[in-house]
Amino acid sequence: MAQEQLQQPRWRCLRRGRPHPRNHPRPRLEAHTRPPPGLRPPPVDRLPPVRLRTTMTRPLTAAQRRIVDAADPGTGRLRGTPAQLAALVKRGLAFRHPRPPHDHFLTPAGHRAREAEAEAAPEPVTAPAGTSAFAARVGGEHPAPESGPARLREVRGAWQGMLELRRMTNPDGSTDRPCGWERAQVVQAAALALEAAGHRPATDGEGGYRVRETPQPEAVAVYAPDGESLRACAATLEGAGWQVGAYTEPRTRARYLLASPRRV
């Protein structure tokens, strides 16, 4: 009788369509799957506020800029000292290839940095003192500018600024090759090289060099009163990184130099 009374609730549960709790126990997590009380995540409302860390992007140094500008145009391969390449990797502008010889290449951020530097236009060369812009004497100006110690200082300062502009804008940092500004202003660049070397420009009463434009792109014509002066101008321009050739005009039979900035 006692056994029938104990089993009666079980049969009632089955008749009502509900399983008995003892036949279907609740699943329990294993001990190793439950985190200890100390490692359980806190409630969402108790989490500390998230503070975003902002990092300032420092500009590239002159050496790093030269390495990035001199990268291979197709592959982005870099050349430099291990310390310089490691600094570019740390800044996210380059990566080290895992396979030998473990060369370094530009990342997408490095390519963007190089394109941004290429789009920046070089600053024009100005006089070291004064408010007016410096202009080299091309010969035959009316009226002729004053010549003296002040003009000599301006010419020397402008030529030093041109050399610094070459060092900053040329990919390899060389100063023996013209830069982009000189290729865009060929007449002023050639005249500055001649005047800085001590050649006398032409005036109304005296002979001297004359620098003139030509139909050819990135080329100027240089005239001189005699052959010796013409050869001296050619030597000066070649030393300044220009390609020079001597020609004769078919009509006047006058000798002149055709000079263009050297690229390599």
Buried (B, 14 or more C-beta within 10 A) or exposed (E): EEEEEEEEEBEEBEEEEEEEEEEEEEEEEEEEEEEEEEEEEEEEEEEEEEEEEEEEEEEBEEBBBBBBBBBEEEEBBBEBEEEBBBBBBEBEBBBEEEEEEEBBBBBEEBBEBBEEBEEEEBEEBBBEEEEEEBBBBBBBEEEBEEBEEEEEEBBEBBBEBBBEBBBBBBBEBEBEBBBBBBBBBBBBBBBBBBBBBEBBBBBEEEBBBBBBEBEEEBBBBBBBBEEEBBBBBBEBBEEBBBBBEEEEEEEEEEBBBBBBBBEE
